[in-house]
């Protein structure tokens, strides 16, 4: 399920898609770290802001 495809009505409804997204983000973060990426902190901040926006709307 894509996080954008359905508006969650409860906190529990948002857990499944955000958990899946978090796992993908962890994998991406590991790949960035392995490649000595310098944008990791900025990417984490941006993703956190996006999640906060999704939860609020």
C-alpha positions as CSV (number, residue, x, y, z in Angstrom):
1,X,0.0,0.0,0.0
2,X,1.3,3.4,-0.9
3,X,1.0,6.0,1.8
4,X,-0.6,8.5,-0.6
5,X,-3.3,6.1,-1.7
6,X,-5.6,6.2,1.4
7,X,-6.1,8.8,4.0
8,X,-5.6,7.2,7.4
9,X,-8.4,7.8,10.0
10,X,-6.5,6.6,13.0
11,X,-2.9,6.4,14.2
12,X,-3.0,2.7,13.7
13,X,-4.0,3.1,10.1
14,X,-0.8,5.1,9.4
15,X,1.5,2.6,11.1
16,X,1.5,0.0,8.3
17,X,2.4,2.3,5.4
18,X,4.9,4.4,7.4
19,X,6.5,1.3,8.8
20,X,7.1,0.0,5.3
21,X,8.4,3.4,4.2
22,X,10.7,3.5,7.2
23,X,12.2,0.1,6.3
24,X,12.9,1.4,2.8
25,X,14.4,4.6,4.2
26,X,16.7,2.5,6.5
27,X,17.9,0.5,3.5
28,X,18.5,3.7,1.6
29,X,20.4,5.2,4.6
30,X,22.6,2.2,4.7
31,X,23.4,2.5,1.0
32,X,24.2,6.2,1.4
33,X,26.5,5.4,4.4
34,X,28.2,2.7,2.5
35,X,28.9,5.2,-0.3
36,X,30.0,7.9,2.2
37,X,27.1,10.1,1.4
38,X,27.2,13.6,2.8
39,X,23.5,14.3,2.3
40,X,22.2,11.8,4.9
41,X,21.3,14.4,7.6
42,X,19.5,16.6,5.2
43,X,17.6,13.7,3.7
44,X,16.5,12.5,7.2
45,X,15.3,16.0,8.1
46,X,13.4,16.3,4.8
47,X,11.8,12.9,5.2
48,X,10.8,13.6,8.8
49,X,9.2,16.8,7.7
50,X,7.3,15.0,5.0
51,X,6.0,12.4,7.5
52,X,4.9,15.1,9.9
53,X,3.0,16.8,7.1
54,X,1.3,13.6,6.0
55,X,0.3,12.8,9.6
56,X,-1.2,16.2,10.1
57,X,-3.2,16.3,6.9
